[in-house]
């Protein structure tokens, strides 16, 4: 049978073809080319030319090849069908396809290169060039010589030969190709690029023509699927100034896919100006061989350029006008403390090395000795680099001080570099800081932007003083630390000159200091927490003393069991300043010394009848029993009443006033039980003798009370009340705060009433207890004032003994004396020494005495006195005088 032939010609590809029969051949190590043959016998030969022949025994072939992505990046691959001149072949013999006796020439197809169909007949492709399977069906005879088709894709082509409808042999060829890409500085460089750019390192920049070199490293990438062949010394240079560039590191001869390699080009200009060359990279990429791109660099002569800056502002060489803006004017400095340092910068804005040399900066001029180079610059400064030097101004005398700075260097037109400097010497002032402390001594830190005023003061005996000399003239601010956490607050700040100022809320003083001036600034600190808490405790203790000793009188309640309570009528009496008389209300009032007492009551309702032991008939409350036996009494069932006291006091620390008003109602539920309820309103004022401290308060309490008649001469009395108060305190005489309290009181007493002939004895024993709790608050100084509770109790016992003298003219004289022991207990540790509550704490005795005289016309005179505090340091004396005349 005549043979048919097929060949694939690949530019610059080495193909190794092996004859097989119904076998799959492995890929070569260079460019993978696989030929798979199945079915009937097949012969693959490798002639001297780069062609592949597939000799089959039939006449129909199908070519199949899948496409790959990015087809435009691939070169053309030419596949030719060639005549086979092997044994049994006769030139010109025609063969029939499929045994049908039909003959046609080989059909050539365009597989995506854009040139259209080649040859005759028809060609089908599944939407090239992006299809994934390209198919061409053809027939040929032995005269089909040099019949190529061209494609711009990598193809895996399947060949199958069928005779009489049956497949007898097939072959597969896979063609792999490389793809080159070059990058510089991570940026891709297109082959043929003629515009050098610093971004991709194709522009080497400027460098010196003597001794200056710039090296750039480029990367060669293979993004294809076949090996990229470069060969030896693949990178070469050409162009007008190729001699100014050199390849100092070549890439390897081959680069596998995905394994980039590098090469280095060094620029060493031989002349000034722009220098250009072209890089060429030999390779086997079908459409980018060779790979070329332009490079350039600039040769230059390097020269230094000096620039000096102060405070970031450039100072011109030869500048003769010092200014603060560029730090050449050092300003004013005290001649005693001085040493004001300023840093200047030397920059090299040129292209060559700036040489300064050792100790390049020097000073000259009338007052050069007042300036010192305390830090020299570096010997050399690289291009675009900088160095610094420091000048210190320490004036020896007052007034303007001037000098000239000289900087040696090798700048061609600014050597040496000079500029003028100046400063002003002045005599500073003195600042004295004084700290006064009310309370325990304390240490306070002071802060300031002026270093000399950053200090600490520790008081001793309440005072601390620090004098700071040679303070620069000008404005200085100093601030005291906040000691609120320790309970201290600043109440005043003052300076003794006219232009300084102070701000208490910020705890700072702004001091305007002139040359030679002395300014004294005083910071007044008060430990307000302890002082305020102690003042509140003294206040609550003093008020508690008055509340305990000025409770509603028990005589009205005990008298309710015999109608001797008074006030059951509709008239009363008032006495003051030695005068008395009736008033049209049921009120009894008396004023003596510093105390005013008043009381009123009114009874109503059905009477409660109580028969006294031995009584035989019912009499009125004021009737006499003709047989001398005790009467039968009609008692008022219900009573409303009001009672009040105003008192004053003066202890070793303070003085003040107290007032309380009680109002209540009670009812005899049985002849032996009296139940009632009362409400009270009280006010209290306490002022310190020194310092301006003051506390005032207003409060109320309410609660029940009860009195029990145990027998004819013995009574039991109990009372309970609860309430609140609101109080204002001015602890230091400068500010006022408000605090609140809650409080409760309980009391009980046994009261006796005995008579023997003309003698009367009234013994009493009582217990009273008061607890008042102050709520926590923050005062005007920002100090936290903690809450506290003050408790007081008082136990009293003693008799009142009286004797009655009845004269023939009808006058009556009743002298009396009382002796009462009292024990006051409670939180006396909270009180300050000398306070009222402290003075009356503990055990003491109280002596009372008096004389009552009354004539038959109704005129009366009463003189009484008291001596309290017996057994304690408290000495409390009292005297009372009452005189009344009936108004007819």
VOGU-3710 file (C-alpha; in Angstrom, 3 decimals, decimal comma):
1> xxxxxxxxxx> 0,000/0,000/0,000  1,221/3,444/-0,832  2,192/5,537/2,179  0,943/8,860/3,344  3,100/11,431/5,250  2,585/14,172/7,917  5,218/16,540/9,263  5,409/19,295/11,989  8,181/21,831/11,440  9,068/23,903/14,593
11> xxxxxxxxxx> 11,431/26,905/14,387  14,515/26,462/16,588  13,088/23,288/18,171  14,975/20,050/18,645  12,645/17,115/17,993  13,485/13,544/18,841  11,123/11,169/17,047  11,016/7,409/17,644  9,252/4,840/15,515  6,565/2,982/17,414
21> xxxxxxxxxx> 3,657/0,741/16,824  0,487/1,185/18,881  2,521/2,900/21,623  2,703/6,249/23,486  6,059/7,985/23,234  7,417/9,986/26,216  8,114/13,754/25,992  11,629/14,913/25,289  13,613/16,890/27,831  13,812/19,930/25,603
31> xxxxxxxxxx> 10,418/20,649/24,104  7,737/18,154/24,913  6,470/16,471/21,754  4,378/13,385/22,220  3,194/11,089/19,435  0,593/8,534/20,380  -0,118/5,724/17,956  -2,895/3,181/18,354  -4,678/0,779/16,085  -2,883/-0,566/13,026
41> xxxxxxxxxx> 0,789/-0,355/12,165  2,375/3,079/11,911  5,851/4,302/11,068  7,348/7,556/12,308  10,618/8,612/10,699  12,952/11,499/11,369  14,645/12,716/8,209  17,497/15,161/8,174  15,130/18,128/8,026  13,105/19,123/11,075
51> xxxxxxxxxx> 9,989/17,297/10,026  7,806/14,548/11,360  6,418/11,875/9,066  3,588/9,625/10,024  3,275/6,732/7,515  -0,161/5,155/7,622  -1,983/2,663/5,508  -5,184/4,514/4,843  -6,298/7,775/3,361  -8,371/9,821/5,869
61> xxxxxxxxxx> -6,896/11,864/8,754  -8,492/14,086/11,415  -6,404/16,793/13,175  -7,525/17,867/16,656  -5,820/20,380/18,962  -7,063/22,195/22,133  -6,344/25,926/22,355  -4,719/27,728/25,323  -5,260/31,135/26,866  -3,518/34,348/25,786
71> xxxxxxxxxx> -3,020/33,220/22,170  -1,624/36,573/21,061  1,493/36,013/23,196  2,519/32,897/21,189  4,465/32,573/17,957  3,397/30,839/14,803  3,855/27,085/14,536  4,045/25,636/11,037  2,851/22,093/10,364  3,481/20,597/6,932
81> xxxxxxxxxx> 2,211/17,463/5,177  5,127/16,068/3,130  5,379/13,299/0,511  6,892/10,084/1,789  9,421/8,608/-0,655  9,728/5,393/1,277  9,552/1,837/-0,167  6,463/1,077/-2,197  5,671/4,685/-2,820  5,091/5,855/-6,363
91> xxxxxxxxxx> 5,113/9,565/-7,051  1,923/10,865/-8,466  -0,191/7,985/-7,291  -3,539/9,046/-6,034  -5,290/7,398/-3,154  -8,890/7,203/-2,259  -10,401/8,089/1,074  -12,653/5,668/2,859  -12,688/3,354/-0,131  -15,194/5,642/-1,833
101> xxxxxxxxxx> -12,928/6,416/-4,770  -13,067/10,126/-4,079  -9,881/12,200/-4,414  -9,119/15,756/-3,343  -6,076/17,791/-2,422  -5,209/18,502/1,254  -7,273/21,253/2,794  -5,312/23,960/4,751  -7,052/25,761/7,640  -6,398/29,070/9,414
111> xxxxxxxxxx> -6,249/28,404/13,124  -6,141/31,978/14,337  -3,292/33,898/12,713  -5,730/36,101/10,869  -4,542/35,249/7,335  -7,652/33,307/6,331  -7,951/29,825/4,893  -5,006/28,354/3,020  -5,546/25,781/0,274  -8,767/24,531/-1,112
121> xxxxxxxxxx> -11,744/22,679/0,191  -13,419/23,345/3,491  -12,170/23,754/7,049  -14,111/23,698/10,299  -13,070/25,143/13,682  -15,071/25,659/16,811  -15,002/29,459/17,037  -11,239/30,117/16,829  -9,056/31,677/18,189  -10,525/31,146/21,706
131> xxxxxxxxxx> -11,960/27,693/21,139  -10,682/24,722/23,066  -10,783/22,173/20,276  -9,667/22,833/16,702  -10,459/20,218/14,059  -9,489/19,889/10,397  -10,346/16,969/8,144  -8,281/16,412/5,032  -7,400/13,999/2,210  -4,193/13,960/0,246
141> xxxxxxxxxx> -2,139/11,983/-2,226  1,544/11,361/-2,647  1,975/14,585/-4,521  0,939/16,662/-1,492  4,303/18,254/-0,860  4,918/21,317/1,338  1,291/21,818/2,261  1,535/23,923/5,490  -1,024/25,363/7,895  -0,103/28,002/10,420
151> xxxxxxxxxx> -1,491/28,750/13,912  -0,500/31,164/16,679  -1,415/28,719/19,459  0,257/25,958/21,354  -1,518/22,903/20,130  -1,945/19,339/21,140  -2,824/17,827/17,807  -4,429/14,404/17,502  -4,121/12,565/14,271  -6,240/9,548/13,421
161> xxxxxxxxxx> -6,300/7,602/10,168  -9,330/5,544/9,258  -9,944/3,115/6,399  -13,364/1,848/5,444  -14,818/3,544/8,511  -12,542/1,828/10,993  -9,740/3,496/12,904  -6,514/1,752/12,291  -3,941/4,199/13,697  -3,684/7,578/15,470
171> xxxxxxxxxx> -0,964/9,947/16,654  -0,813/12,919/19,070  1,718/15,782/18,993  2,014/18,311/21,896  4,048/21,442/21,148  5,278/23,553/24,203  6,658/27,080/23,763  8,388/29,608/26,087  7,298/33,205/26,837  9,879/35,814/27,926
181> xxxxxxxxxx> 9,245/38,886/30,120  11,777/41,300/31,672  11,200/43,485/34,770  13,171/46,234/36,473  12,396/47,428/40,012  9,331/45,156/39,890  7,955/46,942/36,809  7,538/45,110/33,486  9,671/46,410/30,569  8,063/45,874/27,156
191> xxxxxxxxxx> 10,321/44,448/24,464  11,270/47,271/22,150  10,737/49,944/24,873  12,563/53,099/23,751  11,693/55,391/26,709  13,931/54,836/29,742  12,237/55,484/33,071  13,521/55,596/36,659  10,441/53,652/37,752  11,617/50,449/35,984
201> xxxxxxxxxx> 15,352/51,235/36,468  15,962/51,724/32,748  16,998/55,281/33,676  20,128/55,054/35,824  20,020/58,671/36,994  23,066/60,902/37,405  26,482/59,902/38,645  29,973/61,287/38,553  32,126/60,785/35,469  35,026/59,974/37,745
211> xxxxxxxxxx> 34,514/57,196/40,223  30,731/57,197/40,094  28,888/54,014/39,159  25,233/52,968/39,308  24,164/49,321/39,053  20,705/48,070/38,181  19,509/44,478/38,405  16,859/43,209/35,976  14,819/40,000/36,112  14,087/37,624/33,220
221> xxxxxxxxxx> 10,835/35,677/33,636  9,493/32,695/31,648  5,711/32,690/31,780  5,352/30,025/29,069  5,229/26,213/29,390  8,378/25,437/27,470  11,960/26,107/28,490  13,334/29,543/27,594  16,730/29,150/25,886  19,105/32,109/26,258
231> xxxxxxxxxx> 22,474/30,634/25,519  25,817/31,887/26,707  26,295/35,679/27,131  22,719/36,202/26,033  22,608/39,823/27,274  24,491/42,302/25,113  24,678/46,089/24,794  24,616/48,292/21,740  24,109/51,937/20,937  25,938/55,250/20,892
241> xxxxxxxxxx> 27,248/55,023/24,491  27,234/51,268/25,010  30,764/51,572/26,333  29,478/53,524/29,352  27,368/50,488/30,378  28,495/46,953/31,133  26,788/43,649/31,879  28,351/42,796/35,198  26,244/39,660/35,776  24,760/37,432/33,010
251> xxxxxxxxxx> 21,613/35,259/33,402  21,847/31,449/33,049  21,627/29,811/29,601  18,139/28,421/30,206  15,162/29,392/32,314  12,410/26,952/33,208  8,780/28,113/33,408  8,080/30,017/36,673  11,801/30,246/37,642  12,953/33,838/37,071
261> xxxxxxxxxx> 16,648/34,725/36,864  18,515/38,076/36,963  21,272/39,989/35,212  23,013/43,253/36,206  23,965/46,289/34,145  26,389/48,889/35,567  26,574/52,509/34,423  29,994/54,211/34,574  29,821/57,390/32,458  32,867/58,538/30,565
271> xxxxxxxxxx> 31,578/62,005/29,764  29,151/64,637/31,004  25,595/64,528/29,726  23,031/61,973/28,704  24,410/58,511/27,862  22,250/55,945/26,045  22,402/52,280/25,044  20,163/49,334/24,123  19,972/46,040/25,954  19,434/42,951/23,794
281> xxxxxxxxxx> 18,584/39,510/25,164  18,917/36,499/22,817  16,197/33,854/23,409  13,950/31,314/21,689  10,626/33,086/22,246  8,920/32,844/18,816  7,840/36,523/18,727  10,276/38,305/21,112  13,697/37,147/19,978  15,765/39,121/20,627
291> xxxxxxxxxx> 14,193/41,011/23,581  15,347/44,659/23,526  14,882/47,863/25,558  16,609/51,234/25,837  18,590/52,418/28,888  20,142/55,769/29,767  22,089/57,619/32,446  23,608/61,038/33,014  27,271/61,729/33,564  28,090/64,763/35,640
301> xxxxxxxxxx> 30,858/66,582/37,488  30,036/66,568/41,309  30,346/69,800/43,295  29,354/70,614/46,922  26,972/73,441/47,924  26,823/74,672/51,523  23,647/75,997/53,197  23,267/76,976/56,876  19,943/77,078/58,706  18,822/78,254/62,116
311> xxxxxxxxxx> 15,373/77,397/63,448  14,737/75,808/60,022  15,310/79,139/58,228  18,264/79,539/55,851  20,906/82,079/56,829  22,633/83,751/53,893  26,433/83,831/53,915  27,549/87,310/54,881  24,258/88,056/56,742  24,893/91,013/59,057
321> xxxxxxxxxx> 21,397/91,372/60,553  20,719/88,876/63,361  17,059/87,945/63,819  15,083/85,704/66,127  13,370/83,978/63,212  16,603/82,228/62,141  17,978/81,984/65,709  20,889/84,335/65,037  19,436/86,630/67,717  19,738/84,738/70,990
331> xxxxxxxxxx> 17,401/87,114/72,847  17,816/88,181/76,443  19,756/86,094/78,939  20,530/86,753/82,567  24,181/87,536/83,114  24,208/85,387/86,231  22,540/82,248/84,882  22,993/82,636/81,099  24,111/79,599/79,049  21,446/79,687/76,359
341> xxxxxxxxxx> 22,296/77,109/73,651  21,152/77,205/70,004  21,649/74,510/67,350  22,402/75,384/63,700  22,330/73,006/60,712  24,837/72,785/57,834  23,307/71,141/54,737  25,022/70,024/51,517  22,575/70,763/48,700  25,139/70,029/45,985
351> xxxxxxxxxx> 26,149/66,824/44,217  29,640/66,368/45,598  31,128/65,801/49,041  31,283/68,951/51,217  34,498/69,120/53,231  34,496/71,201/56,406  37,525/69,919/58,202  38,155/69,728/61,915  36,854/72,581/64,127  35,337/74,262/61,099
361> xxxxxxxxxx> 33,256/76,766/63,116  34,983/79,719/64,796  33,873/83,001/66,408  35,168/86,557/66,111  33,965/90,042/66,955  33,665/92,503/69,829  31,930/90,092/72,217  33,042/86,764/70,798  33,997/85,603/74,300  30,309/85,725/75,287
371> xxxxxxxxxx> 29,598/82,985/72,717  31,033/79,464/72,647  31,053/76,696/70,037  29,965/73,887/72,332  29,574/71,300/69,535  31,471/71,280/66,196  29,987/69,864/62,972  31,181/66,723/61,200  34,334/66,902/59,069  32,544/65,885/55,830
381> xxxxxxxxxx> 28,941/66,144/54,621  27,709/63,894/51,817  25,506/65,218/49,021  21,944/65,765/50,316  23,259/65,210/53,867  23,543/67,540/56,843  25,365/68,069/60,117  24,908/70,424/63,074  26,850/72,633/65,439  25,856/74,350/68,701
391> xxxxxxxxxx> 26,527/77,885/69,930  25,999/78,870/73,572  25,413/82,452/74,678  26,576/83,344/78,206  26,767/87,145/78,487  29,430/88,657/80,683  27,710/92,040/80,910  24,345/93,648/80,397  23,380/95,061/77,022  23,802/93,961/73,392
401> xxxxxxxxxx> 26,558/91,385/72,746  27,640/90,671/69,151  29,945/88,274/67,286  30,545/86,750/63,830  30,377/83,041/62,978  32,862/81,702/60,397  32,538/78,213/58,814  35,464/76,838/56,766  34,428/74,658/53,789  35,300/73,804/50,170
411> xxxxxxxxxx> 32,237/75,342/48,501  33,676/77,174/45,505  31,800/80,437/46,053  30,974/80,448/49,810  34,240/79,741/51,557  34,337/80,772/54,308  30,641/80,973/55,187  29,961/83,846/57,642  27,021/85,432/59,470  26,486/87,740/62,433
421> xxxxxxxxxx> 24,946/86,725/65,778  23,862/88,713/68,789  22,279/88,435/72,231  21,339/90,708/75,099  22,734/90,381/78,585  20,448/91,433/81,379  20,187/91,442/85,136  17,448/89,042/86,265  15,011/89,326/89,122  14,115/87,404/92,258
431> xxxxxxxxxx> 10,978/85,372/92,914  10,018/84,213/96,398  7,394/81,502/96,727  5,572/81,309/100,058  3,233/78,537/101,124  1,033/78,910/104,184  -0,888/75,903/105,434  -3,863/75,755/107,754  -3,808/72,213/109,032  -1,026/69,638/109,176
441> xxxxxxxxxx> 2,207/70,501/107,349  2,365/69,259/103,792  4,705/69,098/100,780  3,566/70,799/97,579  5,155/70,511/94,137  5,274/73,592/91,908  5,642/73,319/88,130  6,646/75,916/85,560  8,099/76,268/82,085  10,864/78,245/83,833
451> xxxxxxxxxx> 13,234/75,582/85,102  14,158/77,476/88,279  10,497/77,541/89,338  10,082/73,776/89,161  10,439/73,154/92,859  8,957/71,674/96,026  7,891/73,429/99,220  7,435/71,624/102,539  5,808/73,632/105,295  7,118/73,646/108,841
461> xxxxxxxxxx> 4,786/75,073/111,421  2,389/75,966/108,625  4,849/78,017/106,524  7,334/77,282/103,718  9,436/79,865/101,859  11,794/79,561/98,883  13,694/82,434/97,244  14,906/81,979/93,645  17,460/84,484/92,362  18,654/85,377/88,869
471> xxxxxxxxxx> 15,325/84,560/87,272  15,282/85,862/83,684  13,304/89,001/83,042  9,912/88,278/81,521  6,664/86,529/82,273  6,713/83,308/84,241  3,855/81,032/85,234  4,005/78,717/88,250  1,327/76,216/89,281  0,839/74,388/92,585
481> xxxxxxxxxx> 0,008/70,704/92,505  -3,546/69,619/93,264  -3,643/68,150/96,773  -7,379/67,490/96,843  -6,737/63,790/97,389  -4,988/64,709/100,646  -7,815/67,026/101,663  -5,996/70,316/100,923  -7,349/73,128/98,819  -5,938/76,500/97,773
491> xxxxxxxxxx> -8,065/79,350/99,044  -5,958/82,316/97,960  -2,962/83,260/95,801  -1,415/86,711/95,836  1,700/88,422/94,502  3,054/91,649/95,935  3,546/93,580/92,682  1,008/95,357/90,520  1,424/93,534/87,197  1,480/89,900/88,299
501> xxxxxxxxxx> -1,768/87,977/88,587  -3,165/84,841/90,168  -5,926/82,360/89,435  -7,150/80,282/92,389  -9,195/77,704/90,382  -6,123/76,726/88,362  -3,808/77,130/91,384  -1,404/79,243/89,328  0,324/82,599/89,453  1,537/84,574/86,427
511> xxxxxxxxxx> 4,563/86,603/87,439  5,755/89,570/85,366  9,373/90,072/86,414  11,480/93,118/85,620  15,263/93,361/85,910  16,298/93,638/89,535  12,705/93,212/90,766  11,729/90,954/93,676  8,251/89,437/93,560  6,751/87,472/96,430
521> xxxxxxxxxx> 3,844/85,162/95,625  1,955/83,481/98,455  -0,136/80,329/98,087  -2,617/79,751/100,928  -3,490/76,095/101,515  -6,140/74,815/103,872  -6,666/71,265/104,968  -10,398/71,703/104,559  -11,400/68,068/104,895  -10,371/67,607/108,515
531> xxxxxxxxxx> -11,155/71,204/109,466  -14,598/71,072/107,890  -15,417/67,660/109,320  -14,365/68,809/112,792  -16,414/72,006/112,497  -19,461/70,009/111,421  -18,985/67,629/114,364  -18,730/70,582/116,791  -21,870/72,061/115,272  -23,855/68,831/115,474
541> xxxxxxxxxx> -22,622/68,235/119,043  -23,589/71,724/120,206  -26,990/71,500/118,565  -27,493/68,058/120,067  -26,702/69,445/123,516  -29,477/72,002/123,184  -31,940/69,519/121,688  -31,372/67,143/124,599  -31,615/69,793/127,318  -34,543/71,692/125,804
551> xxxxxxxxxx> -37,086/68,967/125,275  -40,752/69,699/125,996  -41,319/70,150/129,753  -42,750/67,173/131,582  -44,754/69,206/134,109  -47,480/69,927/131,560  -47,916/66,233/130,845  -47,902/65,141/134,478  -50,253/67,993/135,336  -52,730/66,618/132,814
561> xxxxxxxxxx> -53,589/63,916/135,325  -54,661/66,551/137,929  -55,695/69,468/135,685  -52,680/71,383/136,903  -51,158/71,489/133,443  -52,157/75,070/132,974  -53,400/76,513/129,811  -56,791/74,941/129,976  -58,331/78,385/130,102  -58,380/81,041/127,429
571> xxxxxxxxxx> -55,885/83,520/128,871  -52,180/83,443/129,568  -49,373/85,653/130,800  -46,165/87,210/129,448  -43,206/88,436/131,456  -40,023/90,132/130,257  -37,644/92,823/131,380  -39,291/92,916/134,837  -42,899/93,397/133,597  -45,726/90,909/133,309
581> xxxxxxxxxx> -49,414/90,808/132,597  -52,288/88,797/131,228  -52,678/88,178/127,446  -55,842/86,977/125,692  -54,403/83,639/124,553  -53,528/80,505/126,548  -49,786/81,231/126,426  -47,137/81,395/129,133  -43,842/83,055/128,142  -40,764/84,260/130,019
591> xxxxxxxxxx> -37,490/85,874/128,918  -34,434/85,895/131,158  -30,841/86,538/130,236  -30,217/84,771/126,917  -33,157/82,373/127,067  -36,791/82,851/126,083  -39,300/80,138/126,995  -42,964/80,025/126,153  -45,718/77,434/126,365  -49,437/77,195/125,662
601> xxxxxxxxxx> -52,062/74,509/125,814  -55,803/74,211/125,372  -58,075/71,376/126,380  -61,430/70,325/125,027  -63,725/67,349/124,703  -65,660/65,283/127,225  -64,070/65,124/130,634  -62,333/62,069/131,939  -63,336/61,482/135,561  -60,774/60,313/138,055
611> xxxxxxxxxx> -61,740/59,698/141,711  -58,908/60,316/144,068  -58,429/57,895/146,906  -60,676/58,853/149,899  -62,908/61,176/147,904  -66,601/61,350/148,910  -68,064/63,947/146,602  -67,377/65,527/143,241  -65,726/68,941/143,380  -64,357/71,312/140,789
621> xxxxxxxxxx> -60,663/71,291/140,140  -60,145/74,401/142,272  -62,697/73,639/145,021  -61,636/72,959/148,547  -62,796/69,788/150,283  -64,497/70,896/153,522  -63,718/67,632/155,194  -60,130/67,704/154,026  -60,542/64,646/151,869  -59,205/64,519/148,320
631> xxxxxxxxxx> -61,656/65,519/145,616  -63,063/63,795/142,621  -61,527/65,408/139,438  -62,925/66,047/135,975  -59,968/65,926/133,540  -59,725/67,372/130,004  -59,720/64,509/127,521  -57,810/66,136/124,582  -55,254/68,934/124,456  -53,321/70,750/121,713
641> xxxxxxxxxx> -50,253/72,675/122,764  -47,265/74,682/121,582  -44,006/75,355/123,357  -40,711/76,976/122,409  -37,274/78,048/123,584  -34,693/80,519/122,305  -31,232/80,314/123,835  -27,765/81,680/123,321  -24,322/80,321/124,180  -20,686/81,331/124,143
651> xxxxxxxxxx> -17,917/78,733/124,523  -14,166/79,042/124,209  -14,241/78,874/120,416  -17,570/80,184/119,239  -20,868/81,753/120,079  -24,358/81,373/118,707  -28,062/81,000/119,189  -30,514/78,137/119,295  -34,248/78,024/118,939  -36,877/75,301/118,916
661> xxxxxxxxxx> -40,656/75,270/118,632  -42,740/72,222/119,543  -46,385/71,682/118,651  -48,446/68,676/119,518  -51,696/67,087/120,592  -52,436/64,428/123,174  -55,355/62,524/124,662  -56,066/60,822/127,956  -57,106/57,425/126,723  -57,586/56,368/130,345
671> xxxxxxxxxx> -57,213/58,273/133,638  -53,649/56,792/133,855  -52,461/56,910/130,194  -51,718/59,961/128,070  -50,831/59,446/124,371  -49,739/62,162/121,969  -47,663/63,192/118,948  -45,513/66,238/118,311  -43,585/67,974/115,566  -40,673/70,323/116,119
681> xxxxxxxxxx> -38,804/72,920/114,094  -35,381/74,062/115,280  -32,683/76,440/114,087  -29,115/76,858/115,187  -26,309/79,301/114,418  -22,675/78,893/115,430  -19,923/81,388/114,570  -16,233/80,903/115,225  -14,503/83,538/117,323  -11,654/83,698/114,766
691> xxxxxxxxxx> -11,229/82,830/111,085  -14,712/83,730/109,916  -16,066/80,182/110,179  -19,829/79,860/110,510  -22,445/77,103/110,431  -26,206/77,530/110,382  -28,873/74,872/110,251  -32,593/74,344/110,091  -34,267/71,067/110,891  -37,371/69,231/111,937
701> xxxxxxxxxx> -38,362/66,103/113,800  -41,661/64,408/114,516  -42,836/61,473/116,561  -45,043/60,085/119,346  -44,872/60,396/123,107  -46,657/58,837/126,080  -46,980/59,513/129,826  -48,174/56,928/132,358  -49,361/57,539/135,926  -47,926/54,629/137,848
711> xxxxxxxxxx> -49,433/55,699/141,182  -50,393/58,924/142,944  -46,810/60,263/143,112  -44,925/58,475/140,293  -45,023/58,993/136,516  -43,251/57,408/133,531  -42,604/59,486/130,410  -41,287/58,305/126,970  -40,759/60,009/123,619  -39,349/59,186/120,119
721> xxxxxxxxxx> -38,764/61,491/117,115  -37,119/61,313/113,662  -36,260/64,078/111,177  -33,843/65,838/108,858  -31,877/69,072/108,617  -30,276/71,262/105,969  -27,213/73,246/106,921  -24,874/75,867/105,459  -21,197/75,940/106,407  -18,532/78,560/105,784
731> xxxxxxxxxx> -15,507/76,745/107,191  -12,828/79,242/106,201  -14,758/82,455/105,903  -14,344/82,491/102,106  -16,913/80,113/100,629  -20,148/78,463/101,702  -21,293/74,881/101,137  -24,444/72,991/102,030  -24,767/69,626/103,736  -27,746/67,536/104,898
741> xxxxxxxxxx> -28,347/65,289/107,890  -30,838/62,763/109,175  -31,450/62,308/112,922  -33,480/60,541/115,532  -34,057/61,037/119,276  -35,398/58,850/122,053  -35,966/59,727/125,722  -37,550/58,350/128,873  -37,977/59,519/132,494  -39,405/58,623/135,892
751> xxxxxxxxxx> -40,863/61,618/137,752  -41,930/61,799/141,416  -44,107/64,345/143,246  -44,117/64,143/147,070  -45,318/66,564/149,783  -44,722/66,586/153,527  -46,392/69,352/155,495  -44,911/72,560/154,018  -42,158/70,748/152,151  -42,319/69,530/148,565
761> xxxxxxxxxx> -39,899/67,105/146,888  -39,853/66,352/143,142  -37,174/63,774/142,233  -36,521/62,977/138,525  -34,332/60,492/136,632  -34,149/60,589/132,836  -32,269/59,149/129,832  -32,163/60,779/126,390  -30,216/59,768/123,255  -29,742/61,616/119,938
771> xxxxxxxxxx> -27,964/60,377/116,753  -27,422/62,652/113,739  -25,804/61,524/110,457  -24,194/63,992/108,057  -24,187/63,053/104,372  -21,037/63,110/102,226  -20,462/66,038/99,836  -17,768/67,827/97,783  -16,889/71,329/98,898  -16,128/74,417/96,817
781> xxxxxxxxxx> -12,409/73,595/96,802  -13,111/70,239/95,187  -12,346/68,408/98,429  -14,390/65,352/99,316  -15,960/65,809/102,748  -16,854/62,368/104,090  -20,049/61,626/105,926  -20,070/61,115/109,685  -22,447/60,334/112,519  -22,538/62,118/115,868
791> xxxxxxxxxx> -24,219/60,448/118,853  -24,999/61,980/122,258  -26,703/60,640/125,306  -27,541/62,261/128,611  -28,532/60,709/131,934  -29,835/63,107/134,601  -31,044/62,541/138,169  -31,801/64,787/141,123  -34,471/66,395/143,329  -36,059/69,798/143,551
801> xxxxxxxxxx> -36,819/70,716/147,191  -39,100/73,620/148,171  -40,566/75,093/151,354  -43,575/77,394/151,726  -43,819/80,326/154,200  -47,276/81,838/154,670  -47,375/85,267/156,408  -50,262/86,760/158,371  -50,759/89,513/155,811  -51,416/86,836/153,189
811> xxxxxxxxxx> -47,965/87,047/151,528  -46,342/83,764/150,549  -42,606/83,048/150,200  -41,372/79,816/148,544  -37,618/79,324/148,473  -36,339/76,252/146,571  -33,112/74,534/145,645  -32,329/71,763/143,149  -29,298/69,583/142,679  -29,046/67,492/139,559
821> xxxxxxxxxx> -26,320/65,155/138,411  -25,811/64,634/134,675  -23,699/62,279/132,628  -23,250/63,069/128,938  -21,796/60,358/126,712  -21,262/59,913/122,980  -18,723/60,663/120,215  -16,733/63,239/122,139  -13,606/62,227/120,196  -15,048/63,983/117,164
831> xxxxxxxxxx> -15,233/67,354/118,919  -12,473/69,931/119,112  -11,119/71,085/122,437  -13,006/74,050/123,856  -16,187/73,323/121,934  -19,485/73,283/123,763  -20,124/69,587/123,152  -16,620/68,726/124,375  -16,963/70,870/127,486  -20,222/69,285/128,678
841> xxxxxxxxxx> -19,183/65,687/127,956  -18,774/63,360/130,929  -20,054/63,663/134,474  -21,107/66,978/135,908  -23,510/68,515/138,408  -25,964/71,372/138,107  -27,132/73,462/141,102  -30,303/75,505/140,941  -31,801/77,897/143,480  -34,559/80,504/143,693
851> xxxxxxxxxx> -37,078/82,439/145,670  -40,716/82,973/144,764  -42,691/85,782/146,530  -46,369/86,554/146,074  -48,610/89,023/147,921  -52,322/88,963/148,505  -52,915/91,537/145,731  -51,535/89,126/143,146  -48,204/90,842/142,599  -45,252/88,425/142,398
861> xxxxxxxxxx> -41,485/88,471/142,225  -39,311/85,485/141,296  -35,529/85,364/141,430  -33,593/82,231/140,433  -30,140/81,249/139,381  -28,120/78,212/138,294  -24,572/77,043/138,394  -23,848/74,331/135,799  -20,750/72,383/134,815  -19,735/71,455/138,347
871> xxxxxxxxxx> -16,950/68,905/138,053  -15,967/69,886/134,488  -14,123/72,722/132,768  -17,450/74,109/131,630  -18,762/76,879/133,854  -22,281/77,872/132,991  -24,018/80,506/135,129  -27,607/81,613/134,821  -29,930/84,076/136,508  -33,601/84,837/136,080
881> xxxxxxxx> -35,816/87,588/137,427  -39,577/87,644/137,067  -42,006/90,318/138,304  -45,685/90,512/137,639  -48,410/93,041/138,436  -52,076/92,367/137,729  -53,586/94,856/135,309  -56,942/96,035/136,637
//
